[in-house]
Amino acid sequence: MTLGVLLITYVAALYLLGMWCLWRSLQGQKTAATAGTEVRFALKEGQTIVGVGDTTEGMDFYMDDSVVDENYYDL
């Protein structure tokens, strides 16, 4: 065998080994809900979100005539 064939074989083997390790590590991961995807409040029947305001303390959700303050967590 020539040096070029050995080099290509070695690089291909390293690539396949890396892809296999990546596939195995991704297969074992479980997706969990992050803090940003949790529901912290629910709308009552008939309520509508009219607007959303972003402040330095968090987000304000404007529903009908009231304001619900939502704070940022895990920043």
C-alpha positions as a Python dict, from the first residue, in 0.01 Angstrom:
ca = {
    (1, 'M'): (0, 0, 0),
    (2, 'T'): (116, 348, -66),
    (3, 'L'): (138, 624, 190),
    (4, 'G'): (-157, 811, 33),
    (5, 'V'): (-392, 513, 68),
    (6, 'L'): (-289, 461, 431),
    (7, 'L'): (-345, 829, 507),
    (8, 'I'): (-692, 831, 348),
    (9, 'T'): (-783, 510, 536),
    (10, 'Y'): (-662, 658, 865),
    (11, 'V'): (-855, 983, 817),
    (12, 'A'): (-1171, 793, 716),
    (13, 'A'): (-1142, 570, 1025),
    (14, 'L'): (-1102, 875, 1253),
    (15, 'Y'): (-1403, 1041, 1090),
    (16, 'L'): (-1621, 732, 1134),
    (17, 'L'): (-1510, 692, 1495),
    (18, 'G'): (-1592, 1058, 1566),
    (19, 'M'): (-1936, 1029, 1405),
    (20, 'W'): (-2010, 713, 1601),
    (21, 'C'): (-1910, 881, 1932),
    (22, 'L'): (-2123, 1185, 1849),
    (23, 'W'): (-2422, 969, 1759),
    (24, 'R'): (-2391, 770, 2082),
    (25, 'S'): (-2365, 1083, 2298),
    (26, 'L'): (-2667, 1246, 2132),
    (27, 'Q'): (-2869, 927, 2164),
    (28, 'G'): (-2832, 923, 2544),
    (29, 'Q'): (-2935, 1285, 2601),
    (30, 'K'): (-3281, 1363, 2730),
    (31, 'T'): (-3442, 1694, 2654),
    (32, 'A'): (-3571, 1876, 2959),
    (33, 'A'): (-3783, 2188, 2976),
    (34, 'T'): (-3578, 2497, 3047),
    (35, 'A'): (-3686, 2775, 3280),
    (36, 'G'): (-3788, 2984, 2980),
    (37, 'T'): (-4043, 2727, 2861),
    (38, 'E'): (-4229, 2687, 3189),
    (39, 'V'): (-4577, 2839, 3209),
    (40, 'R'): (-4587, 3087, 3496),
    (41, 'F'): (-4939, 3218, 3446),
    (42, 'A'): (-5247, 3118, 3256),
    (43, 'L'): (-5513, 3327, 3089),
    (44, 'K'): (-5862, 3311, 3228),
    (45, 'E'): (-6154, 3246, 2999),
    (46, 'G'): (-6219, 3550, 2783),
    (47, 'Q'): (-5884, 3721, 2854),
    (48, 'T'): (-5664, 3829, 2567),
    (49, 'I'): (-5302, 3944, 2569),
    (50, 'V'): (-5316, 4295, 2427),
    (51, 'G'): (-4942, 4369, 2438),
    (52, 'V'): (-4605, 4273, 2579),
    (53, 'G'): (-4354, 4519, 2721),
    (54, 'D'): (-3988, 4434, 2783),
    (55, 'T'): (-3834, 4609, 3084),
    (56, 'T'): (-3505, 4573, 3270),
    (57, 'E'): (-3679, 4380, 3548),
    (58, 'G'): (-3867, 4140, 3321),
    (59, 'M'): (-4155, 4127, 3079),
    (60, 'D'): (-4495, 4290, 3128),
    (61, 'F'): (-4796, 4123, 2974),
    (62, 'Y'): (-5088, 4360, 2914),
    (63, 'M'): (-5419, 4173, 2936),
    (64, 'D'): (-5740, 4369, 2887),
    (65, 'D'): (-5698, 4647, 3147),
    (66, 'S'): (-5451, 4480, 3385),
    (67, 'V'): (-5074, 4420, 3381),
    (68, 'V'): (-4907, 4097, 3489),
    (69, 'D'): (-4536, 4135, 3571),
    (70, 'E'): (-4314, 3848, 3466),
    (71, 'N'): (-3955, 3835, 3597),
    (72, 'Y'): (-3649, 3690, 3423),
    (73, 'Y'): (-3503, 3387, 3593),
    (74, 'D'): (-3165, 3218, 3555),
    (75, 'L'): (-2989, 3510, 3390),
}
